[in-house]
Amino acid sequence: MRSNWQRVFFALSLLLLASGAGAFAQTTQPKAAPTPPPNDDGEVIKVESRLIVIPAAVTDALGNPVQGLDKTSFRVLEAGKIQTVEAVSSADQVPLEIALLFDVSATTSPMYKFQQETAAKFLEQVMRPEDRAAVFSIGDEPLMIHGRDSAAASAAAVKSIQPTKQYTAFYDTVAAAVDYLKRNAPETSRRVVVVISDGEDTNSDRIARSIQDLYRTIGSKIDKIDSKTLRKMTADARDNAAKRERARVLKLLQDADTVFYSINPAGSSYQLNTISIFGQENMARFAEDTGGTAFLPKFQPIDTKDELANGLNMKRNAQALDRIFTQLTNELRSQYLVQFYSDAEFPQGSFVKLNVTLTQPSGRSLRARQGYFVK
C-alpha cells in the first residue's frame, strides 16, 4: 500500500522546489526503468524501484531554519549503501496535521498553566489556514479533547484542559493519536505528534494486563511470597510489558509516517526513579527514530517556600518553554524532502536503516528519519 507521499509526490516532485517547512514520508512508488536487453532465452527482465522520501530538518547553530539546500547538500545511505539523491524539495505547500497530547496527571501540574498557554501559542504560530490540529489528554485512558480543527479552535481546546490526579495511559494515548491521524488526516499531509508529558505510563491496557496475568499465574501462592519479592516480580512484569509497548508504538509511528516530538516538564527531576528514566528514554527513542526531537528543559522549582523565588523561576521556566516551542516551530519549517530510488530487495515487514548526512555540515544540525518498514 502506498504511503502519503507515494500517491502524489512523484507527480509533484519537480513542482515543490521552494523552501519551507517539513513533511514526512517513506516508501514505495515504482519508477519506470529502461528496458534491459533480453536474456539468453529472449525473455525481457523487468526492473522496478521504489521512491523513498525522507524528511530532514536542517537548522543552524542558533536553531534557525537553513534554506536553499539542494540534492548536492545531502548524502544518503540505505542499509549502509550509498544512494543517488534524485531531488530535494521543501514541503511548505503541504498541509500540516498535528496531534497535541497533553499530560493531565499530577506529575506535571506545578507548571501546568504556562505549559497550556505556551502550547496554545505554539499552535497559533506554527499553523497556517490550511493546517489542522487535534488535541488529546493523557490521563487514565486516551481522550480526544477536540478533533481536527483550526489553530484558534485547537488553541482554545488546549486552554480548556483541566489537570487531574489520574493515572497515565501514555502508550495507549500515543497509539490512539497516531491512529486518529492515520485515519483522518489527508493523505497528502504531514503528520506530527507533539507530546507534553514525562512519558511515564501507569495505566495502558497491555501493561495492566501483564501485571494481572502475573497475579493470576501466582494465584493462591501469593500469600507465601514476601512483599519485597512480589514488588520485584510486579516491577519486572511492568518493565517487560513497557519494552514491548515501546516497540509496538514505535512501529505504529513509523507505519503512519508520523514524526514524534516531546517536551518533558519534569526537567532534570526525571532521574528520580526508574519509571521516569524509562519514560524519557521512550520519548527520546520515538523522536530519534522518526526524525523528531525529545526536549528536556532545565526547569527551576516553583513550589518552594520562597514565593519570590517561585515567581522568578516561573518567569525563567516560561521563557525556557517558549524557546523550546520556537525551536520546534523552526524545525517544522526547516524540513526538506530528500528523495531517492531504491532498487534493493528487502523482505516485507523488515526495517530498513537509513542514514542521512550533510555534505557541508559545518555549523548545521540535521534531524532525519532513521529508517522505514517495508510494506
C-alpha positions in Angstrom: 0.0 0.0 0.0 1.4 3.4 -0.9 2.3 5.9 1.8 1.1 9.5 1.8 3.8 10.8 -0.5 3.8 7.9 -2.9 0.4 8.9 -4.2 1.3 12.4 -5.0 5.0 13.2 -4.7 6.2 11.6 -7.9 3.9 13.9 -9.9 4.8 16.9 -7.7 8.4 16.4 -7.0 9.5 18.9 -9.7 7.0 21.5 -8.6 7.7 21.6 -4.9 11.2 23.2 -5.1 10.5 26.2 -3.0 12.0 26.5 0.5 9.9 26.0 3.7 8.8 23.6 6.4 8.7 19.9 6.8 7.0 16.8 5.7 7.3 13.1 6.1 7.2 10.0 4.1 8.8 6.9 3.2 8.0 4.5 0.7 7.2 2.8 -2.4 6.4 4.1 -5.8 7.5 2.3 -8.9 10.0 4.0 -11.2 9.9 3.4 -14.9 13.2 1.8 -15.7 14.8 1.5 -19.2 14.0 -1.9 -20.8 17.1 -4.0 -20.5 18.3 -6.3 -23.3 16.7 -9.7 -23.4 18.5 -12.6 -21.7 19.7 -15.7 -23.4 16.1 -17.1 -23.6 14.8 -14.0 -25.2 12.9 -13.0 -22.0 12.9 -9.4 -21.0 13.9 -8.8 -17.4 11.7 -6.2 -15.7 13.3 -3.9 -13.2 11.3 -1.9 -10.6 12.5 0.5 -7.9 10.8 2.3 -5.0 10.7 6.0 -4.4 11.9 6.8 -0.9 11.2 10.2 0.5 12.9 11.2 3.8 12.0 14.3 5.9 15.2 16.0 7.0 15.1 19.2 9.2 18.2 21.4 8.9 18.9 24.2 11.3 21.9 26.5 12.0 23.8 26.9 15.3 21.1 29.2 16.6 18.3 26.8 15.7 17.1 28.8 12.7 16.0 27.1 9.5 18.7 26.6 6.9 17.2 27.4 3.5 18.4 26.9 -0.1 19.8 23.4 0.1 19.6 21.1 -2.9 20.4 17.5 -3.8 24.1 18.1 -3.6 23.7 19.1 0.0 22.7 15.6 1.2 24.3 12.2 1.4 22.0 9.1 1.9 22.8 5.6 2.9 20.3 2.8 2.7 21.2 -0.3 4.7 24.8 1.0 4.5 24.8 1.5 0.7 25.3 5.0 -0.8 22.3 6.2 -2.8 21.9 8.7 -5.6 19.8 11.6 -4.4 17.3 12.3 -7.2 15.7 15.5 -5.8 15.4 17.6 -2.7 12.3 19.7 -2.2 10.7 21.7 0.6 7.2 20.9 1.9 5.9 24.4 2.7 2.9 23.8 0.4 1.9 20.6 2.1 -0.7 20.8 4.9 0.5 20.1 8.5 -1.5 17.8 10.7 -0.7 17.9 14.4 -1.8 15.7 17.3 -1.0 17.6 20.5 -1.0 15.3 23.6 -1.2 17.0 27.0 -0.5 15.1 30.2 -3.1 15.9 32.9 -1.6 13.8 35.7 -0.3 15.3 39.0 3.3 14.7 37.9 3.1 17.8 35.6 0.7 20.0 37.5 3.0 22.6 39.2 3.8 24.2 35.8 0.5 23.4 34.2 -0.8 26.8 33.4 2.1 28.2 31.4 2.5 24.8 29.6 -1.0 25.3 28.4 -0.6 28.9 27.4 2.7 28.3 25.5 1.3 25.2 23.8 -1.7 27.2 22.6 0.6 30.0 21.4 2.7 27.4 19.5 -0.3 26.2 17.6 -1.3 29.7 16.7 2.2 30.5 15.4 3.1 27.3 13.5 -0.3 26.6 11.9 -1.4 28.1 8.6 -5.0 28.4 7.5 -4.8 25.0 5.7 -3.3 23.2 8.7 -5.2 21.3 11.3 -4.6 20.0 14.9 -6.3 17.6 17.2 -5.9 17.7 21.0 -5.7 14.7 23.3 -5.3 14.4 27.1 -3.0 11.8 28.6 -5.0 10.5 31.6 -6.2 7.1 32.8 -7.4 6.4 29.2 -6.9 8.1 25.8 -9.3 11.0 25.5 -9.6 13.3 22.4 -10.5 16.7 23.7 -11.0 18.3 20.3 -10.9 16.8 16.8 -9.1 18.2 13.7 -9.7 22.0 13.7 -8.1 25.3 13.0 -5.3 27.0 15.1 -7.7 29.2 17.0 -10.1 26.4 17.9 -7.3 24.0 18.8 -5.6 26.6 21.0 -8.8 27.2 22.8 -9.2 23.4 23.4 -5.7 23.2 24.9 -6.5 26.0 27.3 -9.7 24.2 28.4 -8.0 21.1 29.7 -8.1 20.7 33.4 -5.4 18.9 35.4 -6.3 15.8 37.4 -4.6 13.2 39.6 -5.3 10.4 37.2 -3.0 7.5 36.3 -1.5 7.9 32.8 -2.0 5.7 29.8 0.9 7.1 27.8 1.3 4.4 25.3 -2.4 4.0 24.6 -2.8 7.7 24.1 0.1 8.0 21.6 -1.2 5.0 19.8 -4.7 6.5 19.7 -3.4 9.8 18.4 -1.3 8.1 15.6 -4.3 6.0 14.6 -6.5 9.1 14.5 -4.1 11.0 12.2 -3.7 7.9 10.0 -7.5 7.6 9.6 -8.4 11.3 9.4 -5.5 13.4 8.1 -5.4 13.8 4.3 -3.0 11.5 2.6 -1.0 14.5 1.2 -0.5 16.0 4.7 2.5 16.0 7.1 1.8 14.2 10.4 3.3 15.2 13.6 2.7 14.1 17.2 3.7 16.7 19.9 3.6 15.3 23.5 3.9 17.4 26.7 4.5 14.7 29.3 7.1 13.0 31.4 6.4 9.8 29.4 5.5 7.7 32.4 2.9 5.0 31.9 0.9 3.7 34.8 -2.3 2.6 33.1 -2.0 1.4 29.5 -4.1 -1.7 28.8 -1.3 -4.1 27.9 0.8 -3.1 30.9 -2.1 -3.5 33.3 -3.0 -6.9 31.7 0.6 -8.1 32.1 0.5 -7.4 35.8 -2.9 -9.0 36.1 -1.6 -12.1 34.3 1.3 -12.3 36.7 -1.1 -12.3 39.7 -3.3 -14.9 38.1 -0.3 -17.1 37.5 0.8 -16.8 41.1 -2.8 -17.5 42.3 -3.2 -18.6 45.9 0.6 -18.8 46.3 0.7 -15.0 46.5 0.3 -15.3 50.3 3.6 -17.2 50.5 5.6 -14.5 48.7 7.2 -11.8 50.8 6.4 -8.2 49.8 9.9 -7.4 48.5 9.9 -10.3 46.1 6.3 -9.5 45.0 7.2 -5.9 44.3 10.2 -7.0 42.2 8.1 -9.5 40.3 5.5 -6.8 39.6 8.1 -4.3 38.5 9.7 -6.9 36.2 6.3 -7.7 34.6 5.6 -4.0 34.2 9.0 -3.2 32.7 8.9 -6.1 30.2 5.5 -5.1 29.1 6.7 -1.5 28.7 9.5 -2.6 26.5 7.1 -4.4 24.3 4.9 -1.3 24.2 7.8 0.8 23.2 8.5 -1.4 20.2 4.7 -1.6 19.3 4.2 2.2 19.4 7.4 3.0 17.6 6.3 0.7 14.7 2.9 2.5 14.7 4.6 5.8 14.3 6.8 4.6 11.5 4.0 2.9 9.6 1.9 6.0 9.8 4.7 8.2 8.6 4.5 10.3 11.7 7.3 12.4 13.3 7.3 12.5 17.1 8.2 15.4 19.3 8.1 15.6 23.1 8.6 18.1 25.9 9.3 16.7 29.4 8.0 19.2 32.0 9.7 17.1 34.7 13.1 18.6 33.7 16.1 17.1 35.5 13.9 15.6 38.2 13.1 12.8 35.7 16.1 11.0 37.1 14.5 10.5 40.5 13.1 7.0 39.7 13.4 4.2 37.1 9.9 4.8 35.7 10.7 8.4 35.0 14.0 7.5 33.4 12.4 4.9 31.2 9.7 7.4 30.2 12.2 9.9 29.0 14.2 7.2 27.2 11.0 6.1 25.4 10.3 9.6 24.1 13.9 10.1 23.1 13.8 6.8 21.1 10.5 7.7 19.4 11.9 11.1 18.4 15.2 9.9 17.2 13.9 7.1 15.1 11.1 9.3 13.4 13.3 12.4 12.9 11.8 14.5 15.7 13.2 15.9 19.0 12.7 15.0 22.7 13.2 18.2 24.6 14.3 18.0 28.2 14.3 21.6 29.6 16.1 22.5 32.9 13.1 23.9 34.7 13.6 25.6 38.1 11.3 24.7 41.1 8.2 26.8 41.5 6.7 25.2 44.6 9.2 26.1 47.3 8.5 28.1 50.4 10.2 31.2 48.9 7.4 32.9 47.0 9.7 35.5 45.4 12.0 32.7 44.1 8.9 30.8 42.8 7.8 33.9 40.9 11.3 34.4 39.3 11.6 30.7 38.5 8.1 30.8 36.9 9.3 33.5 34.5 12.5 31.7 33.7 10.6 28.5 33.1 8.1 30.2 30.9 11.0 31.7 28.8 12.6 28.3 28.5 9.4 26.7 27.4 8.8 29.5 24.9 12.3 28.9 23.4 11.6 25.2 23.1 8.4 25.8 21.1 10.2 28.3 19.0 12.8 25.7 18.2 10.0 23.2 17.4 8.4 25.7 15.1 11.7 26.2 13.3 12.2 22.5 12.9 8.8 22.1 11.4 9.6 25.0 9.0 13.1 23.7 8.1 12.4 20.2 6.8 13.4 19.1 3.3 12.1 16.1 1.4 15.2 14.1 0.3 14.2 11.6 -2.5 16.0 8.6 -3.9 15.1 5.4 -5.8 15.8 2.1 -4.1 16.5 -0.9 -6.3 17.3 -3.1 -3.3 15.0 -6.0 -2.3 14.1 -6.3 1.3 11.6 -8.8 2.9 8.1 -7.4 3.5 7.8 -6.0 7.1 11.5 -5.6 7.6 13.0 -2.4 8.9 15.5 -0.7 6.5 18.1 1.5 8.1 18.6 5.0 6.6 21.4 7.4 7.3 21.2 11.0 6.0 24.0 13.5 6.5 25.0 16.9 5.1 27.9 17.2 2.6 28.7 20.5 4.3 27.8 20.0 7.9 29.8 22.9 9.5 27.6 24.9 11.8 24.5 23.0 10.9 22.3 20.3 12.6 20.3 17.7 10.8 17.4 15.5 12.1 16.1 12.9 9.8 14.1 9.7 9.9 16.3 6.7 10.7 14.6 4.1 8.5 11.3 2.7 7.3 9.3 -0.6 7.4 8.9 -2.3 4.0 5.2 -2.6 3.1 
